């Protein structure tokens, strides 16, 4: 399936290869043995991966390109990840943005996300730049509008060093949550947006002011040490209590640069996994998760696949704790 500037490729068996431990007496499956192509609507509900192979948003935002190769790198890292138990896992392929066709790619991606949700799957998006977020949100909103005429209370939980609320003439990896805020305003929907990991030195005063005006909640990276985890969990639970549907998005630049060098804009500080993971677990335990994605995976800047491996761990954690 394609439109001008947009392609959708399917399941690639060459990527899903890895070690097999069939000689073990107990359960020993890995992701590459469990993942199957997405088929028709008769398939059981499960976790469905959908890639967004796109650099256009990063280029427009004057970042380091390379995120278009992120979905493939993520799958390769996921292939050998061990499963704790039998899981229903699907791969719905990749939406490719060719050249600068960002808006068309976001619209196509949103349509595919909506279909997955309508079929009862939990989509996990594999980026790509953080422009994936606008397509993700619009896909979820589309599915919820079809399900009910009531105003949806969607919460956006973002782990990120940046607000991504930029004012700009065109969409980019720096604008998705401003675009979502404008969409919510046009629909008279509430805009519930919380960010963990914001850097004081990577966001201008104008962005902090816009966040205040939009009612955004945030915690700075320097406030998210392990000793202060209880405060972060309390803030997260307060946020979750106000929403019915959760969209979880993780920009890999929220992590320390030594752990995640393979991103467009590496953090100078970052938030440790020992803080990120309990917060993700708390979000999953709410039972409200409808959609998740990983953004800014840039294998061209990665070192010894460090970033791909940590991203794969996060995807696997979400998949293991989700309830599609």
VEXDREN-2710 file (C-alpha; in Angstrom, 1 decimal):
% VEXDREN-2710
k/r/px/py/pz
1/UNK/0.0/0.0/0.0
2/UNK/1.4/3.5/-0.8
3/UNK/0.5/7.1/-1.5
4/UNK/2.9/9.7/-2.8
5/UNK/5.9/9.8/-0.5
6/UNK/4.6/7.1/1.8
7/UNK/5.2/3.3/1.7
8/UNK/4.0/0.5/4.0
9/UNK/6.2/-2.6/4.1
10/UNK/5.2/-5.8/5.8
11/UNK/6.7/-8.5/8.0
12/UNK/10.4/-9.2/7.3
13/UNK/11.5/-12.7/8.2
14/UNK/15.1/-11.8/7.7
15/UNK/15.1/-9.5/10.7
16/UNK/13.4/-11.9/13.1
17/UNK/16.3/-14.3/13.5
18/UNK/18.2/-15.4/16.6
19/UNK/19.3/-18.0/19.1
20/UNK/17.1/-21.0/19.8
21/UNK/17.2/-23.0/23.0
22/UNK/14.8/-25.8/22.2
23/UNK/16.9/-28.3/24.1
24/UNK/16.0/-26.6/27.4
25/UNK/13.4/-28.5/29.5
26/UNK/11.4/-25.4/30.4
27/UNK/10.0/-22.5/28.4
28/UNK/12.8/-20.9/26.4
29/UNK/11.2/-18.8/23.7
30/UNK/12.7/-15.5/22.5
31/UNK/10.9/-12.8/20.6
32/UNK/12.0/-14.0/17.1
33/UNK/10.3/-17.3/17.8
34/UNK/7.0/-15.7/19.0
35/UNK/6.5/-12.8/16.7
36/UNK/4.1/-13.4/13.7
37/UNK/2.9/-11.4/10.8
38/UNK/-0.3/-9.4/11.4
39/UNK/-3.1/-11.1/9.6
40/UNK/-6.8/-10.6/9.5
41/UNK/-9.3/-9.6/12.2
42/UNK/-9.7/-13.2/13.4
43/UNK/-6.3/-13.2/15.1
44/UNK/-6.2/-13.2/18.9
45/UNK/-5.7/-9.9/20.6
46/UNK/-2.0/-9.1/21.3
47/UNK/0.8/-6.6/21.1
48/UNK/1.4/-5.3/17.6
49/UNK/4.6/-3.5/16.5
50/UNK/4.3/-0.8/13.9
51/UNK/7.4/1.0/12.7
52/UNK/7.5/4.7/11.7
53/UNK/10.6/4.9/9.5
54/UNK/11.0/8.6/9.2
55/UNK/13.7/11.3/9.3
56/UNK/11.7/14.2/8.0
57/UNK/10.7/15.6/11.3
58/UNK/14.3/15.4/12.7
59/UNK/15.6/17.1/9.5
60/UNK/13.1/19.9/9.8
61/UNK/14.0/20.3/13.5
62/UNK/17.7/20.6/12.5
63/UNK/18.6/17.4/14.3
64/UNK/20.9/14.5/13.3
65/UNK/19.2/12.3/10.8
66/UNK/19.3/8.5/10.9
67/UNK/16.1/7.7/12.8
68/UNK/14.5/6.3/9.7
69/UNK/16.6/3.1/10.3
70/UNK/15.4/2.9/13.9
71/UNK/12.6/0.4/13.5
72/UNK/14.9/-2.2/11.9
73/UNK/17.6/-1.7/14.5
74/UNK/15.0/-2.1/17.3
75/UNK/13.6/-5.3/15.8
76/UNK/17.1/-6.8/15.5
77/UNK/17.7/-6.0/19.1
78/UNK/14.4/-7.4/20.1
79/UNK/14.8/-10.6/18.2
80/UNK/17.0/-12.3/20.9
81/UNK/15.2/-10.9/23.9
82/UNK/13.9/-13.7/26.1
83/UNK/10.2/-14.1/26.9
84/UNK/9.2/-15.0/30.5
85/UNK/6.0/-16.7/29.2
86/UNK/4.1/-17.4/26.0
87/UNK/3.0/-14.1/24.4
88/UNK/0.9/-13.0/21.5
89/UNK/3.1/-10.8/19.4
90/UNK/2.6/-9.4/16.0
91/UNK/4.6/-7.3/13.6
92/UNK/2.5/-5.0/11.4
93/UNK/5.5/-3.7/9.3
94/UNK/6.7/-0.2/8.7
95/UNK/5.2/3.1/7.5
96/UNK/8.0/4.8/5.5
97/UNK/8.2/8.5/5.0
98/UNK/10.1/9.1/1.7
99/UNK/11.8/12.5/1.4
100/UNK/9.8/15.2/3.1
101/UNK/6.3/13.7/3.0
102/UNK/5.9/14.0/6.8
103/UNK/2.2/15.0/7.0
104/UNK/1.2/12.2/4.6
105/UNK/3.2/9.6/6.5
106/UNK/1.8/10.8/9.9
107/UNK/-1.8/10.5/8.5
108/UNK/-1.1/7.0/7.1
109/UNK/0.5/5.9/10.4
110/UNK/-2.4/7.3/12.4
111/UNK/-4.8/5.3/10.2
112/UNK/-2.9/2.0/10.8
113/UNK/-2.7/2.7/14.6
114/UNK/-6.5/3.2/14.7
115/UNK/-7.1/-0.1/12.9
116/UNK/-4.9/-2.0/15.4
117/UNK/-6.7/-0.5/18.4
118/UNK/-10.1/-1.2/16.8
119/UNK/-9.1/-4.8/16.4
120/UNK/-8.2/-5.1/20.1
121/UNK/-4.4/-5.0/19.8
122/UNK/-2.0/-2.9/21.9
123/UNK/0.1/-1.1/19.3
124/UNK/3.8/-0.3/20.2
125/UNK/5.2/2.2/17.7
126/UNK/8.9/1.9/16.7
127/UNK/10.5/5.3/15.7
128/UNK/11.7/7.2/13.9
129/UNK/11.8/10.7/15.2
130/UNK/9.4/12.0/17.8
131/UNK/7.1/13.2/15.1
132/UNK/5.7/9.7/15.5
133/UNK/3.8/11.2/18.5
134/UNK/1.3/13.2/16.5
135/UNK/0.4/10.2/14.3
136/UNK/0.1/8.0/17.4
137/UNK/-2.2/10.3/19.2
138/UNK/-4.4/10.9/16.1
139/UNK/-4.7/7.1/15.7
140/UNK/-5.8/6.7/19.3
141/UNK/-8.2/9.6/19.0
142/UNK/-9.7/8.2/15.8
143/UNK/-10.3/4.8/17.4
144/UNK/-11.9/6.3/20.6
145/UNK/-14.2/8.6/18.6
146/UNK/-15.5/5.5/16.7
147/UNK/-16.1/3.7/20.0
148/UNK/-18.0/6.4/21.8
149/UNK/-19.5/9.8/21.4
150/UNK/-18.3/10.8/24.9
151/UNK/-15.3/13.2/25.2
152/UNK/-12.3/11.0/25.7
153/UNK/-10.0/11.7/28.6
154/UNK/-6.6/10.8/27.0
155/UNK/-3.5/11.2/29.1
156/UNK/-0.1/11.6/27.4
157/UNK/2.8/10.4/29.4
158/UNK/6.1/11.4/27.9
159/UNK/9.6/10.5/29.1
160/UNK/11.7/13.1/27.4
161/UNK/14.3/15.8/27.9
162/UNK/12.3/18.1/25.7
163/UNK/8.7/19.4/25.8
164/UNK/8.4/19.2/22.0
165/UNK/5.9/22.1/22.0
166/UNK/7.7/24.3/19.5
167/UNK/6.0/26.9/17.5
168/UNK/6.9/26.4/13.8
169/UNK/5.5/26.9/10.3
170/UNK/5.7/23.2/9.6
171/UNK/5.4/20.0/11.7
172/UNK/8.7/18.5/13.0
173/UNK/10.0/16.3/15.7
174/UNK/9.9/19.3/18.0
175/UNK/6.2/20.2/17.5
176/UNK/4.0/17.1/18.0
177/UNK/2.6/17.9/21.4
178/UNK/1.8/21.5/20.4
179/UNK/-0.1/20.0/17.5
180/UNK/-1.9/17.6/19.8
181/UNK/-2.8/20.5/22.1
182/UNK/-4.2/22.5/19.1
183/UNK/-6.2/19.4/18.0
184/UNK/-7.6/19.0/21.5
185/UNK/-8.6/22.6/21.6
186/UNK/-10.4/22.4/18.2
187/UNK/-12.3/19.3/19.5
188/UNK/-12.9/20.9/22.9
189/UNK/-11.1/17.9/24.5
190/UNK/-9.0/18.2/27.6
191/UNK/-5.3/18.2/27.0
192/UNK/-3.6/16.0/29.7
193/UNK/0.1/16.0/29.1
194/UNK/2.9/15.0/31.6
195/UNK/6.6/14.9/30.9
196/UNK/9.3/13.2/33.1
197/UNK/12.9/14.1/32.5
198/UNK/12.7/17.7/31.2
199/UNK/16.1/19.4/31.0
200/UNK/16.3/23.0/32.2
201/UNK/19.1/23.7/29.7
202/UNK/17.5/22.1/26.6
203/UNK/14.2/24.0/26.6
204/UNK/13.9/27.8/26.2
205/UNK/12.1/30.0/28.5
206/UNK/9.4/30.4/25.8
207/UNK/8.8/26.6/25.9
208/UNK/8.5/26.6/29.7
209/UNK/6.0/29.4/29.4
210/UNK/4.0/27.6/26.7
211/UNK/4.0/24.5/28.9
212/UNK/2.5/26.5/31.8
213/UNK/-0.1/28.1/29.5
214/UNK/-1.2/24.6/28.3
215/UNK/-1.4/23.1/31.8
216/UNK/1.5/20.7/31.2
217/UNK/2.9/18.9/34.2
218/UNK/6.6/18.0/34.3
219/UNK/9.5/16.9/36.4
220/UNK/13.0/17.9/35.7
221/UNK/15.8/15.4/35.1
222/UNK/17.5/16.7/38.2
223/UNK/14.4/15.9/40.3
224/UNK/14.3/12.3/39.2
225/UNK/17.1/10.6/41.1
226/UNK/16.4/7.3/42.7
227/UNK/16.1/8.9/46.2
228/UNK/13.1/10.9/44.9
229/UNK/11.3/8.1/43.1
230/UNK/8.5/8.2/45.6
231/UNK/7.7/11.8/44.7
232/UNK/7.7/10.9/41.0
233/UNK/5.4/7.9/41.5
234/UNK/3.0/10.1/43.5
235/UNK/2.9/12.7/40.7
236/UNK/2.3/9.9/38.2
237/UNK/-0.6/8.4/40.1
238/UNK/-2.2/11.8/40.5
239/UNK/-2.0/12.2/36.7
240/UNK/-3.3/8.7/36.0
241/UNK/-6.3/9.3/38.2
242/UNK/-7.5/12.1/35.9
243/UNK/-7.5/10.1/32.6
244/UNK/-9.3/7.1/31.2
245/UNK/-6.9/6.2/28.3
246/UNK/-3.1/6.4/28.4
247/UNK/-0.7/7.0/25.6
248/UNK/2.9/6.3/26.7
249/UNK/5.7/7.7/24.6
250/UNK/9.4/7.4/25.3
251/UNK/12.0/9.6/23.7
252/UNK/15.3/7.8/24.1
253/UNK/17.1/11.1/24.7
254/UNK/15.6/11.1/28.2
255/UNK/18.3/8.5/29.1
256/UNK/21.9/9.3/30.1
257/UNK/24.1/9.8/27.1
258/UNK/26.4/6.8/28.0
259/UNK/23.3/4.6/28.0
260/UNK/21.7/6.0/24.9
261/UNK/24.1/7.7/22.5
262/UNK/22.2/6.7/19.4
263/UNK/19.7/9.6/19.4
264/UNK/19.3/12.9/17.5
265/UNK/20.1/15.1/20.6
266/UNK/21.9/13.2/23.4
267/UNK/21.1/14.3/26.9
268/UNK/23.8/16.0/29.1
269/UNK/22.2/14.6/32.2
270/UNK/19.4/12.1/31.6
271/UNK/17.3/9.9/33.9
272/UNK/18.5/6.5/35.0
273/UNK/16.7/3.3/34.1
274/UNK/16.2/2.5/37.8
275/UNK/13.8/5.5/37.8
276/UNK/12.3/5.1/34.3
277/UNK/11.3/1.5/34.7
278/UNK/9.3/1.7/38.0
279/UNK/7.4/4.7/36.5
280/UNK/6.6/2.6/33.4
281/UNK/5.5/-0.3/35.5
282/UNK/3.2/2.0/37.5
283/UNK/1.7/3.3/34.2
284/UNK/1.2/-0.3/33.0
285/UNK/-0.4/-1.4/36.3
286/UNK/-3.1/1.3/35.9
287/UNK/-4.7/-0.8/33.2
288/UNK/-5.3/2.3/31.1
289/UNK/-2.6/1.9/28.5
290/UNK/-3.9/1.9/25.0
291/UNK/-0.8/2.7/23.0
292/UNK/2.9/3.2/23.4
293/UNK/5.9/4.1/21.2
294/UNK/9.6/4.6/21.3
295/UNK/11.1/7.6/19.5
296/UNK/14.5/8.9/18.3
297/UNK/16.2/5.6/17.8
298/UNK/19.1/6.5/15.6
299/UNK/21.4/3.6/14.8
300/UNK/23.8/5.8/12.8
301/UNK/24.8/7.4/16.1
302/UNK/24.7/4.3/18.2
303/UNK/27.8/2.7/19.9
304/UNK/27.9/-1.1/19.9
305/UNK/24.1/-1.2/19.8
306/UNK/23.8/0.3/23.3
307/UNK/20.8/2.4/22.5
308/UNK/19.0/-0.3/20.5
309/UNK/19.4/-2.8/23.3
310/UNK/18.0/-0.5/26.0
311/UNK/15.2/0.5/23.6
312/UNK/14.4/-3.2/23.1
313/UNK/14.4/-3.8/26.8
314/UNK/11.8/-1.0/27.2
315/UNK/9.6/-2.4/24.4
316/UNK/9.8/-5.8/26.0
317/UNK/8.9/-4.4/29.4
318/UNK/5.9/-2.7/28.0
319/UNK/4.8/-5.7/26.1
320/UNK/5.2/-8.0/29.2
321/UNK/3.2/-5.7/31.4
322/UNK/0.5/-4.6/29.0
323/UNK/-3.1/-6.0/28.9
324/UNK/-4.3/-5.8/25.3
END
